[in-house]
Amino acid sequence: MLHVRSIWNGAISFGLVSIPIKVMNATESHAISFRQIHLDDGGRIRYRKVCELEDSEVSSAEIGKAYEDVDGTLIPITDEDLASLPVPTTRTIEIVAFVPAERIDPLQMDTAYYLAANGAPAAKPYILLREALKRSQKVAVAKFALRGRERLGMLRVVDDVIAMHGLLWPDEIRATEEVAPDTAVTVRDKELDLADALMDTLGEVDLEDLHDDYRKAVEELVTAKAEGHEAPAAPAGDEDGGKVLDLMAALEKSVRAARQSREDTTGGGRDAEVTELPSGGTRRRGPSRTAPKEVGGKKSTSTAKKTAAKKTPARKSTTKPATGTAAKKTPEKRTTKSTSGTATSRTSASSGSAASSASRTSAKKTAAKKTSAKRTTSGKRTSA
């Protein structure tokens, strides 16, 4: 930044904060410039500043500014006159608002400048404004005076530097009513689909990869002529001569050409695309692979067990359940979850055991009744 010459010194007015800054051009032109020559003898044509009254050439130090009135009268205006104007923006970039960047119409953007902190004391407020712009994700709209006129500006952060774009005033942007086509045209959906396909095929581009081919061609032309060689031949023009005879055919041809160009650039094949799945996995798609079909697998063990259980009903016991206490102590067992003959046999054995227990209990009660009957008979005989 030190080798860049400042073109304006002043300050940024940020509320009650004043930030001393230096203004430098942020862009430079690399265009090849030509000189005007006399075709007869090759002599250079120069523009000379001549005073009309004296008919003599004058130097830049003798030239000042003047305003021409409607009657042709010239009113001299000095730099001191302009510096003493009662306008706060003569030496100050006055921030008036902070707005989202999309509020600025690109048509208004003009020359770009870098704003550098002017001295060590200016570093702290400079960094404060820079970080505030970063965090707010907004741009600052400002007014400043440069080269004899007040201008509108937009301040934004580029890397670690505050940059300012000169903006045209809104009334300096021409209206578009007379520029838009006034012919009624119907655009079909198929044409839009082809245009979308062409846009997708062309894809995106890194601006760092773009170069000035015209300047390179001019440099090669100058080198060839300086060495006495013939000028490079111009490439063959389009057969259609720039005329679109069939819009659909032109779109289809453009899509094919763009796809072919991309295949040549990527080495003859398109890379497989990876699509994120909702579950967090990935599915790979590509021209050489097809999605595998879903093959029906074996049912889960739990499902098989449930199905087997439904098909294996519990065996009913042939012995009637005993009444009374034995019936309460022997509940009916279910075997809906059994999946094998072993479970069924266990259920049958359990039922048999319950039946045997019930039979023994019943036999004991019968024996008890008989003993009671004998005692009663003996008592009667004794009493007699």
KOLTORTI-854084 format. One record per residue (C-alpha): residue in one letter; x, y, z. Coordinates in steps of 0.2 Angstrom, whole numbers, padded with zeros to 4 digits, always signed. Layout:
N
AXYZ
...
//
This chain:
384
M+0000+0000+0000
L+0015+0012+0003
H+0019+0013-0016
V+0001+0019-0020
R-0001+0038-0020
S-0015+0045-0011
I-0026+0057-0020
W-0036+0064-0006
N-0033+0067+0013
G-0047+0070+0025
A-0057+0061+0038
I-0072+0049+0040
S-0086+0056+0051
F-0094+0042+0061
G-0106+0051+0073
L-0094+0060+0085
V-0080+0049+0080
S-0067+0057+0067
I-0055+0045+0058
P-0041+0053+0048
I-0039+0044+0032
K-0030+0044+0015
V-0039+0040-0001
M-0031+0029-0015
N-0037+0022-0031
A-0042+0004-0029
T-0042+0000-0047
E-0030+0002-0062
S-0032+0000-0080
H-0022-0012-0090
A-0029-0007-0107
I-0016-0004-0121
S-0016+0014-0126
F-0012+0020-0143
R-0005+0037-0149
Q-0012+0047-0164
I+0000+0049-0179
H+0000+0058-0195
L-0004+0044-0208
D+0007+0053-0222
D+0024+0053-0212
G+0020+0044-0196
G+0023+0060-0185
R+0014+0060-0168
I-0001+0071-0166
R+0000+0081-0149
Y-0013+0091-0140
R-0006+0108-0135
K-0015+0120-0123
V-0015+0137-0131
C-0022+0153-0125
E-0035+0160-0137
L-0030+0178-0133
E-0012+0176-0134
D-0012+0162-0147
S+0003+0154-0137
E+0005+0138-0128
V+0004+0139-0109
S+0011+0127-0096
S+0000+0117-0083
A+0005+0129-0069
E-0003+0144-0078
I-0020+0135-0080
G-0034+0137-0068
K-0053+0134-0067
A-0067+0145-0072
Y-0086+0143-0074
E-0094+0148-0091
D-0110+0158-0089
V-0125+0156-0101
D-0119+0172-0110
G-0101+0165-0112
T-0093+0175-0098
L-0080+0165-0089
I-0080+0167-0069
P-0063+0161-0062
I-0064+0149-0047
T-0049+0145-0037
D-0045+0130-0026
E-0046+0141-0011
D-0063+0146-0016
L-0069+0127-0017
A-0060+0123+0000
S-0069+0137+0009
L-0086+0131+0004
P-0098+0130+0019
V-0101+0111+0016
P-0095+0098+0029
T-0090+0086+0015
T-0076+0096+0008
R-0063+0087+0018
T-0074+0074+0027
I-0083+0058+0021
E-0099+0060+0031
I-0108+0043+0035
V-0127+0047+0034
A-0134+0029+0035
F-0130+0010+0036
V-0141-0001+0024
P-0140-0019+0018
A-0129-0021+0003
E-0143-0026-0009
R-0151-0009-0007
I-0137-0002-0018
D-0141-0003-0036
P-0125-0009-0046
L-0129+0004-0059
Q-0125+0017-0047
M-0107+0011-0043
D-0093+0021-0050
T-0074+0022-0046
A-0068+0012-0031
Y-0056+0018-0018
Y-0046+0011-0003
L-0047+0021+0013
A-0031+0019+0024
A-0029+0025+0042
N-0019+0041+0042
G-0007+0039+0057
A-0006+0028+0072
P-0020+0037+0082
A-0032+0033+0068
A-0029+0015+0069
K-0041+0011+0084
P-0057+0021+0077
Y-0053+0014+0059
I-0053-0004+0066
L-0069+0000+0076
L-0078+0005+0060
R-0071-0009+0050
E-0077-0022+0063
A-0094-0014+0065
L-0097-0015+0047
K-0092-0034+0047
R-0103-0038+0061
S-0118-0029+0055
Q-0116-0036+0037
K-0121-0019+0031
V-0113-0005+0021
A-0112+0013+0025
V-0119+0027+0014
A-0109+0043+0014
K-0107+0059+0006
F-0090+0067+0001
A-0083+0080-0010
L-0069+0075-0023
R-0063+0084-0039
G-0074+0099-0037
R-0091+0091-0034
E-0100+0082-0020
R-0103+0064-0022
L-0112+0049-0015
G-0102+0034-0008
M-0103+0017-0001
L-0091+0010+0012
R-0089-0008+0014
V-0075-0020+0020
V-0063-0029+0008
D-0051-0041+0017
D-0045-0030+0031
V-0047-0013+0022
I-0062-0001+0021
A-0066+0002+0003
M-0077+0016-0004
H-0086+0015-0020
G-0091+0032-0028
L-0110+0031-0032
L-0119+0041-0045
W-0134+0051-0039
P-0151+0043-0042
D-0156+0056-0054
E-0140+0052-0064
I-0147+0035-0069
R-0156+0035-0085
A-0174+0028-0086
T-0176+0011-0095
E-0193+0014-0103
E-0185+0018-0120
V-0173+0004-0120
A-0184-0012-0116
P-0191-0021-0132
D-0208-0014-0136
T-0213-0030-0147
A-0225-0042-0140
V-0216-0059-0139
T-0222-0075-0131
V-0208-0086-0123
R-0213-0105-0122
D-0209-0116-0107
K-0198-0127-0118
E-0187-0113-0123
L-0186-0108-0105
D-0181-0126-0101
L-0167-0126-0114
A-0161-0109-0107
D-0161-0116-0090
A-0151-0131-0096
L-0138-0120-0104
M-0136-0110-0088
D-0134-0126-0078
T-0121-0133-0091
L-0111-0117-0091
G-0111-0118-0072
E-0101-0106-0062
V-0084-0098-0064
D-0070-0091-0053
L-0067-0073-0058
E-0048-0075-0055
D-0048-0087-0070
L-0054-0074-0082
H-0041-0065-0092
D-0041-0051-0105
D-0040-0060-0122
Y-0041-0044-0132
R-0026-0036-0123
K-0016-0052-0126
A-0021-0053-0144
V-0016-0034-0146
E+0001-0038-0138
E+0004-0052-0150
L+0000-0041-0164
V+0012-0027-0159
T+0026-0040-0156
A+0023-0048-0173
K+0023-0031-0182
A+0039-0025-0172
E+0048-0041-0178
G+0043-0039-0196
H+0031-0054-0196
E+0013-0055-0203
A-0001-0051-0191
P-0010-0067-0184
A-0025-0072-0194
A-0042-0069-0187
P-0052-0085-0182
A-0066-0090-0193
G-0082-0082-0189
D-0099-0090-0186
E-0108-0097-0201
D-0124-0088-0196
G-0116-0071-0195
G-0123-0068-0178
K-0141-0070-0184
V-0152-0082-0174
L-0163-0090-0187
D-0171-0103-0175
L-0170-0100-0157
M-0174-0118-0152
A-0160-0124-0163
A-0148-0111-0157
L-0152-0116-0139
E-0150-0135-0142
K-0133-0132-0151
S-0127-0121-0137
V-0131-0134-0124
R-0122-0147-0134
A-0107-0136-0136
A-0106-0132-0118
R-0107-0150-0113
Q-0094-0155-0125
S-0083-0141-0118
R-0085-0146-0100
E-0081-0164-0105
D-0065-0159-0113
T-0061-0148-0098
T-0064-0162-0085
G-0055-0176-0095
G-0070-0184-0105
G-0081-0189-0090
R-0092-0180-0078
D-0088-0183-0059
A-0100-0193-0049
E-0112-0182-0039
V-0115-0185-0020
T-0132-0182-0014
E-0136-0181+0005
L-0149-0192+0012
P-0160-0187+0026
S-0153-0201+0037
G-0136-0194+0036
G-0129-0206+0023
T-0124-0203+0005
R-0129-0209-0011
R-0117-0209-0026
R-0124-0205-0043
G-0114-0206-0059
P-0115-0211-0077
S-0107-0228-0074
R-0117-0233-0059
T-0135-0237-0057
A-0144-0238-0041
P-0146-0256-0034
K-0163-0264-0033
E-0170-0267-0016
V-0169-0286-0013
G-0182-0294-0001
G-0173-0301+0014
K-0177-0314+0027
K-0190-0308+0040
S-0184-0304+0057
T-0183-0317+0071
S-0196-0308+0081
T-0208-0308+0067
A-0205-0327+0064
K-0208-0331+0082
K-0224-0321+0082
T-0230-0330+0067
A-0225-0347+0074
A-0234-0343+0090
K-0250-0339+0081
K-0249-0356+0072
T-0246-0366+0088
P-0262-0366+0098
A-0261-0372+0116
R-0267-0390+0120
K-0283-0391+0131
S-0282-0403+0145
T-0294-0418+0144
T-0296-0418+0163
K-0309-0407+0170
P-0302-0394+0182
A-0306-0397+0200
T-0318-0386+0210
G-0314-0376+0225
T-0296-0373+0231
A-0288-0384+0218
A-0297-0374+0204
K-0290-0357+0210
K-0272-0363+0212
T-0272-0370+0195
P-0274-0356+0182
E-0275-0360+0163
K-0258-0357+0155
R-0257-0349+0138
T-0244-0354+0125
T-0246-0341+0111
K-0227-0337+0112
S-0221-0355+0110
T-0212-0358+0094
S-0208-0377+0096
G-0214-0394+0101
T-0204-0393+0117
A-0214-0378+0123
T-0230-0388+0119
S-0225-0403+0128
R-0220-0393+0143
T-0238-0385+0143
S-0246-0403+0142
A-0235-0409+0156
S-0240-0394+0166
S-0258-0397+0163
G-0256-0416+0167
S-0247-0412+0183
A-0262-0400+0188
A-0274-0414+0183
S-0265-0426+0194
S-0265-0414+0209
A-0283-0411+0207
S-0287-0430+0207
R-0277-0433+0223
T-0285-0418+0231
S-0302-0425+0226
A-0298-0443+0233
K-0292-0436+0249
K-0309-0427+0251
T-0319-0443+0247
A-0309-0452+0260
A-0312-0439+0273
K-0331-0440+0269
K-0331-0459+0272
T-0321-0458+0288
S-0334-0445+0294
A-0348-0456+0289
K-0341-0471+0299
R-0339-0461+0315
T-0357-0455+0313
T-0363-0473+0312
S-0352-0479+0326
G-0359-0465+0337
K-0377-0470+0333
R-0374-0488+0337
T-0366-0483+0354
S-0381-0472+0358
A-0393-0486+0354
//
